[in-house]
Amino acid sequence: MLFNPAVIDQVQPFVERVIAARKKPWLLAQLFGWAIVLRFASGRLSIAEMVARAREVVGIDVMPVVLPRPELALDVDVGKPENLALIRAALERRK
């Protein structure tokens, strides 16, 4: 997740829940609801639907970043800071 520091107070409860559920897929799934999980598992979940649900759950405007190399998002904070630079560049190109 990347977010504007100005919304930290708004997103903190959600981020804490995500961190607590890290490595527990069933808890992560509950954050978004089982209907979303079932649509994803069946291959019928669109990006637009996921964005709408994420907006509801997180309470802020969200924007997906579709990358040609999904592994970039796996480790952007500590282990691979160059991945963060690539993601930021992708975001800038979308503006």
Rosetta blueprint (number, residue, H / E / L):
1 M L
2 L L
3 F L
4 N L
5 P H
6 A H
7 V H
8 I H
9 D H
10 Q H
11 V H
12 Q H
13 P H
14 F H
15 V H
16 E H
17 R H
18 V H
19 I H
20 A H
21 A H
22 R L
23 K L
24 K L
25 P H
26 W H
27 L H
28 L H
29 A H
30 Q H
31 L H
32 F H
33 G L
34 W H
35 A H
36 I H
37 V H
38 L H
39 R H
40 F H
41 A H
42 S L
43 G L
44 R L
45 L L
46 S L
47 I H
48 A H
49 E H
50 M H
51 V H
52 A H
53 R H
54 A H
55 R H
56 E H
57 V H
58 V H
59 G L
60 I L
61 D L
62 V L
63 M L
64 P L
65 V L
66 V L
67 L L
68 P L
69 R L
70 P H
71 E H
72 L H
73 A H
74 L H
75 D L
76 V L
77 D L
78 V L
79 G L
80 K L
81 P H
82 E H
83 N H
84 L H
85 A H
86 L H
87 I H
88 R H
89 A H
90 A H
91 L H
92 E H
93 R H
94 R H
95 K L
